[in-house]
Each structure stands twice: as C-alpha cells, then as structure tokens.
Amino acid sequence: MPDTVPLRITGTDLGCIDVVHAARQPAPVELDEKALERAERAYGIARDSGAKRAVYGRTTGVGANRHAVVDQDAADQHGLRLLRSHAGGSGERLPDDVVRGALLVRLNQLAAGGSGVHPRLLRALQAALDADALPSVHARGALGTGDLTTLAEIALTLAGELPYAGRALEPVPISPGDALAFISSNAVTLTQSVLAWYDLRQLLRASHTVTALSYCALGGSPEAYAAAVHEARPHPGSVACAAAMRRLLGLDEDAPAGRRLQDPFGLRAYPQVHGPALDAADTLERVLTIDINAAAENPLIDIAREQIHHHGQFSTAHLALALDGLRAALHHAAELSAARLSDLVEPDLTKLTPFLASGPAGSSGIMILEYVAHDALAQLRHAAAPVTLGTAVISRGLEDHASFSTHAARSSAAAADAYRTVLACELIGAVRALRQSGAPLPPAPVSRAFATAADRLPYIAEDHTLSNEIAAAEQLLAELATY
C-alpha cells in the first residue's frame, strides 16, 4: 500500500469524496480517541441495560421473534447464531471498492457511538482497512431496511468463521449483543450509492464540456445561456449550468448571435433540462453525508441520557427517493445528449455532409452512433424506473415496509454506465464535426478541451469500425469533467 496520510475517523465528518477515495484506492485510517471513548461508553450502557430491561436483539430475538427471551447464560452463542442465520446472501460477490467502502462507512457509523458494540470491533475494521483485508461478500439480500446479509458476512469474517477474499487477519470475538448492533446498518447500500453519486456527478460535469463542443460545431446561439435569462428564473442547477457554459465558451452579454434565431432544444433548453440533474445530485450528496455519519442502529444507545431507544432509523426512504429522483433527472439530460448527436449528423444544422461521412456517395460516417446512443438511452430509461413504488411485507407481517434503496443504488450504477456511453457518442460526433468544419474556437476552455479530445480520439475519414473510439471517448469523459 503506498504511503498516504491516514484518513481520520471521528464518526461526525466523513465526506462522500472521502468514501470514494478510500474505496477505490486502499489507504490507512486513524481512529479518533474521542470516538473510541464514545464507543466504550455506549458498550457499557448497552451491557448494563440488558441486565435491567428487555433490549431488542440483545436479550431478545429479532423480527417477529422480538418477544422471545434469550438465555443470558448462552448470550455469546445467541449472537453467533444470529450472524450465521443472517449471513444468507446470494448472487455475485461485491466488488472490492464496494466492500472497502462499506468497511469504512460502517467504522465511521460505529464511531458515532450509538451502536453499543465492543470497541474491539472498531479496531478490527480499522485493521482490515489498514491491511486491505477484504471479506468476500454476496451482493443479494437487502431491501433498504438494513444490509443484514452482507454485514453478517463481514462480521463472521472478522470473527474467523468465513474466509477473507485475500489477506486474512486474526479473528476477534463477538461479545453478547454485538451481532445485531453490528449488522443494524445500511453501510453497503450507502457505499454503492456514494460511488454511483460520484460517477454520475462527474459525468454531469463532463456533459458541460461535451455540450460546449457540440455548441461550437453547431454554431449555437449564446442567448440561451445569458445570465439575465437565468436570473429571471433562478433554479440553482439551471443557473449553475448556464454559468458553466458561459465560462467554457468565453461568453459575455455582448457575444455575437449564432447561426439561427433559435437553436434546437438540445442547446437552447440545456440549462433547464440539465439543471434538475445537478440539483438532484446535490440533494443526494446531502442525504448521503447525513447517513454515513449517522448513529442509526436499532436500538440506539443514547450516551448523553444513558438510555436505549427502539426506533425505525433503519429505513432509508430519504436515500431511495433521492436516488430515484436523480435517475429520473438524468434520463432527461441523456435525452438531450442523444438529441444533440442527431443534430450533429444533420447537414441543415452543421453545413457538413450527412452523418459527417467522408468518402464515396452512400458512406455512412457515424450513422451507427445514433443506434448505440439510443440503445444506451433505453437502458438508462429502464434503470430510471422508480424503485420506491414497491414494498415488501416480511417477518410474519411485522416488517411491512421497505424502501428498496439497495436496488435504487444498483440502478443508479447501471444508469451511470449507460449515460457514459450516450455522452461518448455525442463527444465523437462533436469532435468529428469540428475537425471537418475547421471552425475557429474561442480563446476559452472549450479550445483546450477540443485539443485534448482531438489528441485522444483518432480521425479516420473513411467508414471504419467505431468501437475503439467509443471506448476511448468513455475513458476521456473523466478528464473533460475537469475543464
């Protein structure tokens, strides 16, 4: 593992970007001493409370077994039985970045001091992150009311009952009451959501640059991005989008008019359609930031009052709805990208050949890119279907609602992959049109973006296979997001 500054875990100030960086690049973590003190106090309160009153999952069974009293002489085995019975996941194994991020998120949540787990479990998670020792975790088994199967598999791996995917660590014992307290979390779903949020936000930023290139290729009108227009209807995302376009294109209020009185919607309505996706991404980040720093375990150990509260904080309706909203907004943004690609192959708009073809009559140029883009757009449309319209009734009717945030996170990752392809197709079209027209570009960031894209994307005039160019354009989008 390369030498890096350890990420300090306090339980209160972990950022979404911190999760992304730690998930995708192994890094050491440092546990705040105050966080360990909170965990120690919470553990003591939970242990002592279990001797005085019924505590869900500690002195009782779980779910519909909540009234079944556990024999305290066999409490250790109750915890292990609970983990073993809940470690029933199925499907593919989760990718390393998701598992790594889940370990980090769960550690930070435990550091918030509301779970009552023994502090050695915090140390065990820290050791796993420092050594990049990753449990092997199944993907399927959550409904958005707690990642019970995945976290049970992680706990049993820490306890030495399940194997690590690679490097192994010394097992740690599971204290009475640790089992439910450890798995009462949505850490895996939150990690999947954070990674999807990051990828989508990056693509939304890249779209500004790609659209600016299309604007230049199509001879767009600057009026649609004027500050005065957006001050008159100041939705934050639309204002930010228009400002980004003015910056990329070097526009001011005196910019010359474009070729047309009014552009097609792909350019003219871009801020109004793209803006809601930017706003939705910001909303999702706020929800995620709260949840990755939350003590949401059921029951909650209230250190300040030395009390225990049973509650419904396991529900992730906020997260599911925020993810659904972002995917819906993203679909609208992707539709405009596909529309701009159609504009780029239209001679009436570009003053170039149909499909930007070069060669004998009947050459197809980039005709196939519209097929690829609309295939990806259809995939995105299916991924955008709201998961929050369904529910589940389980555990003998006691648990009668589910947010399905886990499925919303999976769909959001699929949406990101599809949107990446749509944008890549538009990028190829815009760069090819600019090469063919030789139109001068303004002395603004869009010129540097074009130079970068032209350097990475080959120019082959005659009809040829475009698969490699699509892949190269997809890879390029992360860099274009920085302009």
C-alpha positions in Angstrom: 0.0 0.0 0.0 1.5 3.4 -0.9 2.4 5.9 1.8 -0.6 8.2 2.4 -1.9 10.4 5.1 -4.3 8.3 7.2 -8.0 9.2 6.9 -9.1 10.3 10.4 -12.4 8.7 11.5 -14.4 10.7 14.0 -18.0 9.5 13.4 -19.1 13.0 12.6 -17.3 14.5 9.5 -16.8 11.8 6.9 -17.4 13.2 3.4 -18.7 11.4 0.3 -15.4 12.2 -1.5 -13.5 10.6 1.4 -15.5 7.4 0.9 -14.9 7.3 -2.9 -11.1 7.9 -2.5 -10.8 5.2 0.3 -13.0 2.7 -1.6 -11.1 3.0 -4.9 -7.5 3.4 -3.5 -6.6 1.5 -0.4 -5.5 3.8 2.4 -4.9 3.6 6.2 -7.3 5.0 8.7 -6.8 6.6 12.1 -9.5 6.3 14.8 -10.2 9.4 16.8 -9.7 8.7 20.5 -12.9 10.5 21.4 -14.8 8.2 19.1 -13.3 5.2 20.8 -14.3 6.7 24.2 -17.9 7.1 22.9 -17.9 3.5 21.7 -16.7 2.3 25.1 -19.3 4.3 27.0 -22.1 3.0 24.6 -20.9 -0.5 25.1 -21.1 -0.2 28.9 -24.6 1.3 28.8 -25.8 -1.4 26.4 -24.3 -4.2 28.6 -25.7 -2.8 31.8 -29.2 -2.0 30.3 -29.5 -5.6 29.1 -29.4 -6.7 32.8 -32.3 -4.4 33.7 -34.8 -4.4 30.8 -35.6 -6.1 27.5 -33.3 -4.9 24.7 -34.2 -5.9 21.2 -31.6 -8.2 19.7 -29.6 -8.3 22.9 -31.9 -10.0 25.4 -34.5 -11.0 22.7 -34.7 -12.5 19.3 -35.2 -10.3 16.2 -38.0 -9.6 13.8 -41.1 -11.5 14.7 -39.1 -13.2 17.4 -38.8 -9.9 19.3 -40.7 -11.3 22.3 -38.5 -14.5 22.6 -36.3 -14.1 25.6 -32.7 -15.1 25.2 -31.0 -17.3 27.8 -28.3 -14.9 29.1 -26.1 -17.8 30.1 -25.8 -18.5 26.3 -25.7 -14.9 25.1 -22.5 -15.4 23.2 -23.9 -18.2 21.2 -27.1 -16.2 20.5 -25.0 -13.5 18.8 -23.2 -16.0 16.7 -26.4 -17.8 15.8 -27.9 -14.5 14.7 -24.9 -13.8 12.5 -24.9 -17.2 11.0 -28.6 -17.2 10.3 -28.4 -13.8 8.6 -25.3 -14.5 6.5 -27.5 -16.0 3.8 -26.7 -13.7 0.9 -26.6 -14.9 -2.7 -25.6 -13.7 -6.1 -22.3 -12.4 -7.3 -19.6 -11.2 -5.0 -19.5 -7.4 -4.3 -16.6 -5.6 -6.0 -13.6 -4.7 -3.9 -14.3 -0.9 -3.9 -17.8 -1.5 -2.5 -16.6 -3.8 0.2 -13.7 -1.5 1.1 -16.1 1.5 1.2 -18.6 -0.4 3.3 -15.9 -1.2 5.9 -15.1 2.5 6.1 -18.7 3.7 6.3 -19.5 1.1 9.0 -16.5 2.1 11.0 -17.4 5.7 10.9 -21.0 5.0 11.9 -19.8 2.9 14.8 -17.5 5.8 15.8 -20.6 7.9 16.2 -21.3 5.9 19.4 -24.8 4.8 19.1 -24.4 1.0 18.5 -23.1 -0.4 21.7 -20.7 -2.8 20.0 -17.5 -3.7 21.8 -14.7 -1.2 20.8 -12.6 -4.1 19.5 -14.9 -4.3 16.5 -13.9 -0.8 15.6 -10.3 -1.8 15.9 -11.0 -4.9 13.8 -12.5 -2.7 11.0 -9.6 -0.3 11.2 -7.1 -3.2 10.9 -9.0 -4.6 7.9 -8.8 -1.3 6.1 -5.1 -0.7 7.0 -4.2 -4.2 5.7 -6.7 -4.1 2.8 -8.0 -7.4 4.1 -11.5 -7.7 2.4 -14.3 -10.0 3.3 -15.9 -11.9 0.5 -19.5 -10.6 0.5 -22.5 -11.6 -1.6 -24.5 -8.9 -3.4 -28.1 -10.0 -2.9 -30.1 -10.0 0.3 -31.2 -6.4 1.2 -34.4 -4.4 0.9 -33.3 -1.0 2.1 -34.0 -1.8 5.8 -30.5 -2.8 6.7 -27.8 -4.7 4.8 -28.3 -7.6 7.1 -26.8 -10.4 5.0 -23.7 -8.5 3.8 -22.9 -7.1 7.2 -23.4 -10.6 8.8 -20.9 -12.0 6.4 -18.5 -9.2 7.2 -18.9 -9.8 11.0 -18.4 -13.6 10.6 -15.3 -12.9 8.6 -13.9 -10.7 11.3 -14.8 -13.4 13.8 -12.9 -16.0 11.7 -15.8 -18.1 10.6 -15.8 -17.0 7.0 -12.7 -16.6 4.8 -11.3 -13.3 3.6 -11.0 -12.8 -0.2 -7.3 -12.3 0.1 -5.1 -11.5 3.1 -6.6 -12.7 6.4 -6.4 -11.2 9.9 -6.5 -12.7 13.4 -10.2 -13.3 14.4 -11.9 -11.2 17.0 -14.5 -12.4 19.5 -18.2 -11.4 19.2 -19.4 -10.0 22.5 -23.0 -10.6 23.7 -25.2 -8.1 21.9 -22.6 -7.3 19.3 -24.3 -9.2 16.5 -27.4 -7.1 15.9 -25.6 -3.9 16.8 -23.0 -4.6 14.1 -25.4 -5.6 11.3 -28.0 -2.9 12.0 -26.8 -0.6 9.2 -27.1 0.2 5.5 -23.3 0.7 5.1 -23.1 -1.4 1.9 -26.1 0.3 0.2 -24.7 3.7 1.3 -21.3 2.9 -0.3 -22.9 1.8 -3.5 -24.9 5.0 -3.5 -21.8 7.1 -2.9 -19.9 5.5 -5.7 -22.9 5.9 -8.1 -23.3 9.6 -7.0 -19.6 10.3 -7.7 -19.7 8.8 -11.1 -22.9 10.5 -12.1 -21.7 13.9 -10.8 -18.5 13.5 -12.8 -20.5 12.7 -15.9 -22.8 15.6 -15.4 -19.8 17.9 -15.3 -18.3 16.3 -18.4 -21.6 17.0 -20.1 -21.0 20.7 -19.9 -17.7 20.3 -21.8 -19.2 17.9 -24.4 -22.2 20.2 -24.9 -19.8 23.2 -25.4 -18.1 21.3 -28.1 -21.4 20.5 -29.8 -22.4 24.1 -29.4 -19.3 25.2 -31.4 -19.8 22.5 -34.0 -23.4 23.6 -34.5 -22.8 27.3 -34.4 -25.1 27.8 -31.3 -26.7 30.9 -30.0 -25.4 32.4 -26.7 -28.7 33.9 -25.8 -30.0 30.8 -24.1 -27.1 30.9 -21.6 -27.3 34.6 -20.8 -27.1 35.5 -17.1 -30.2 37.7 -17.5 -32.3 34.8 -18.7 -31.5 32.6 -15.7 -31.7 35.4 -13.2 -35.3 35.7 -14.2 -36.0 32.1 -13.2 -33.2 31.2 -10.8 -33.3 27.5 -10.2 -29.9 26.7 -8.8 -29.0 23.9 -11.2 -30.0 25.8 -14.3 -28.1 28.9 -13.1 -25.0 26.8 -12.5 -25.3 25.0 -15.8 -25.7 28.3 -17.8 -22.7 29.8 -15.9 -20.6 26.7 -16.8 -21.5 27.1 -20.4 -20.6 30.8 -20.4 -17.2 30.0 -18.8 -16.4 27.1 -21.1 -17.3 29.2 -24.2 -15.9 32.5 -23.1 -19.3 34.1 -23.5 -20.4 37.5 -22.2 -23.6 39.6 -22.7 -22.2 41.0 -25.9 -21.5 37.7 -27.5 -22.4 37.6 -31.2 -25.6 35.8 -32.2 -25.4 32.2 -33.6 -26.5 30.9 -37.0 -30.1 30.6 -36.1 -32.7 32.7 -34.4 -33.4 29.8 -32.0 -31.4 26.6 -31.6 -32.9 23.1 -31.2 -33.8 22.2 -27.7 -30.6 20.2 -27.2 -28.7 23.5 -27.0 -31.5 26.0 -26.2 -33.1 24.1 -23.3 -29.9 22.6 -22.0 -29.7 24.5 -18.7 -33.4 23.9 -17.9 -33.1 20.2 -18.5 -29.6 19.6 -17.2 -30.1 21.8 -14.2 -32.5 19.5 -12.4 -29.9 16.7 -12.6 -27.3 18.9 -10.9 -29.8 19.8 -8.2 -30.7 16.1 -7.7 -27.0 15.2 -7.4 -26.6 17.9 -4.7 -29.7 16.6 -2.9 -28.3 13.1 -2.9 -25.0 14.2 -1.6 -26.7 15.9 1.4 -28.7 12.7 2.2 -25.6 10.6 1.9 -23.5 12.9 4.1 -26.0 12.6 6.9 -26.4 8.9 6.6 -22.7 8.0 6.5 -22.2 10.0 9.7 -25.3 8.7 11.5 -25.8 6.5 14.5 -28.8 4.8 13.1 -28.6 1.4 14.8 -31.7 -0.1 16.2 -31.8 0.1 19.2 -29.9 3.3 19.7 -27.6 3.7 22.7 -28.2 7.3 23.9 -24.9 8.1 25.7 -26.0 11.5 26.9 -29.1 10.2 28.7 -27.8 6.7 29.3 -30.9 5.3 27.7 -31.8 2.9 24.9 -34.3 3.8 22.2 -36.1 1.4 19.8 -36.9 3.1 16.5 -37.2 2.9 12.7 -33.9 4.7 11.7 -33.0 1.6 9.6 -35.4 2.9 6.9 -33.7 4.6 4.0 -36.6 6.2 2.3 -34.7 9.5 2.1 -31.9 7.8 0.2 -34.2 5.7 -2.1 -36.2 8.8 -3.1 -33.1 10.9 -3.7 -31.6 8.1 -5.9 -34.9 7.8 -7.8 -35.0 11.5 -8.4 -31.5 11.7 -9.7 -32.0 8.9 -12.2 -35.2 10.5 -13.5 -33.5 13.8 -14.0 -30.5 12.0 -15.5 -32.7 10.4 -18.1 -33.9 13.8 -19.3 -30.3 15.1 -19.5 -29.3 12.0 -21.5 -32.2 12.5 -23.9 -30.8 15.9 -24.8 -27.4 14.4 -25.4 -28.9 12.0 -27.9 -30.8 14.9 -29.5 -27.6 16.8 -30.0 -26.0 13.8 -31.6 -28.9 13.8 -34.1 -28.3 17.5 -34.7 -24.6 16.8 -35.4 -25.4 14.4 -38.2 -27.9 16.8 -39.8 -26.5 18.8 -42.7 -29.0 21.6 -42.3 -27.6 22.3 -38.9 -23.9 21.6 -39.4 -23.4 22.6 -43.1 -21.5 19.4 -43.4 -22.2 16.0 -45.0 -25.0 13.7 -43.8 -23.7 11.6 -40.8 -20.4 13.5 -41.1 -19.3 11.0 -43.7 -16.3 11.2 -45.9 -15.8 9.1 -49.0 -17.9 7.8 -51.9 -21.6 8.5 -52.1 -23.6 6.4 -49.6 -20.8 6.4 -47.0 -22.3 6.0 -43.5 -19.9 8.1 -41.4 -21.0 8.0 -37.8 -24.6 6.8 -38.5 -24.3 3.9 -36.2 -23.6 6.1 -33.2 -27.2 7.1 -33.0 -28.1 3.4 -32.7 -25.6 2.9 -29.9 -26.7 6.1 -28.1 -30.3 5.1 -28.2 -29.6 1.6 -27.1 -27.8 3.0 -24.0 -30.6 5.6 -23.6 -33.1 2.8 -23.5 -31.0 1.0 -20.8 -31.0 4.2 -18.8 -34.7 4.6 -19.2 -35.2 1.1 -17.7 -32.7 1.9 -14.9 -34.6 5.2 -14.2 -37.8 3.3 -13.2 -38.6 4.3 -9.6 -38.0 1.5 -7.0 -39.9 3.4 -4.4 -43.3 2.4 -5.9 -43.0 -1.1 -4.4 -42.7 -2.5 -0.9 -42.4 -5.8 0.9 -44.2 -7.4 3.9 -41.9 -9.8 5.8 -41.2 -11.4 9.2 -44.7 -12.6 9.8 -46.1 -9.2 8.9 -44.2 -7.2 11.5 -41.9 -5.5 9.0 -44.4 -4.1 6.5 -42.5 -1.5 4.5 -39.2 -1.4 2.5 -37.6 1.5 0.7 -35.6 -0.7 -1.7 -32.7 1.8 -1.6 -30.3 -1.0 -2.3 -32.0 -1.6 -5.7 -32.0 2.2 -6.3 -28.3 2.2 -5.8 -27.7 -0.7 -8.2 -29.9 1.0 -10.8 -28.0 4.3 -10.4 -24.7 2.5 -11.1 -26.3 1.0 -14.2 -27.6 4.4 -15.2 -24.1 5.9 -14.9 -22.7 3.2 -17.3 -25.4 3.9 -19.8 -25.1 7.7 -19.6 -21.4 7.4 -20.1 -22.0 5.7 -23.5 -24.5 8.3 -24.6 -22.1 11.2 -23.8 -19.3 9.4 -25.5 -21.2 9.1 -28.7 -22.0 12.8 -28.7 -18.4 13.6 -28.0 -17.2 11.7 -31.0 -19.8 13.5 -33.2 -18.8 16.9 -31.9 -15.1 16.4 -32.3 -15.5 14.9 -35.8 -17.7 17.9 -36.9 -15.2 20.4 -35.6 -12.4 18.6 -37.4 -14.3 18.6 -40.7 -15.5 22.2 -40.5 -12.3 23.8 -39.2 -14.4 26.3 -37.4 -12.3 28.6 -35.2 -12.9 28.1 -31.5 -13.0 30.9 -28.9 -10.0 31.5 -26.7 -11.7 29.7 -23.8 -11.6 26.4 -22.0 -13.5 24.7 -24.8 -10.5 25.1 -27.1 -8.3 23.2 -24.7 -10.9 20.6 -24.3 -11.1 20.1 -28.1 -7.3 19.8 -28.2 -7.3 17.1 -25.6 -10.2 15.2 -27.3 -8.6 15.5 -30.7 -5.3 14.1 -29.3 -7.1 11.1 -27.8 -9.6 10.3 -30.5 -8.2 9.2 -33.9 -9.5 10.9 -37.0 -10.2 8.3 -39.7 -12.1 9.9 -42.6 -13.4 6.8 -44.3 -16.0 4.5 -42.9 -14.5 2.3 -40.2 -15.3 0.4 -37.0 -16.1 2.9 -34.2 -16.0 0.6 -31.2 -12.5 1.6 -30.1 -13.4 5.3 -30.4 -16.4 4.8 -28.2 -14.3 3.1 -25.6 -11.7 5.9 -25.8 -14.3 8.6 -25.6 -15.9 7.0 -22.5 -12.4 7.0 -20.8 -11.9 10.6 -21.8 -15.0 11.9 -20.1 -13.5 11.9 -16.6 -10.8 14.3 -17.8 -13.2 16.5 -19.7 -15.2 16.9 -16.4 -12.3 19.0 -15.0 -12.4 21.8 -17.7 
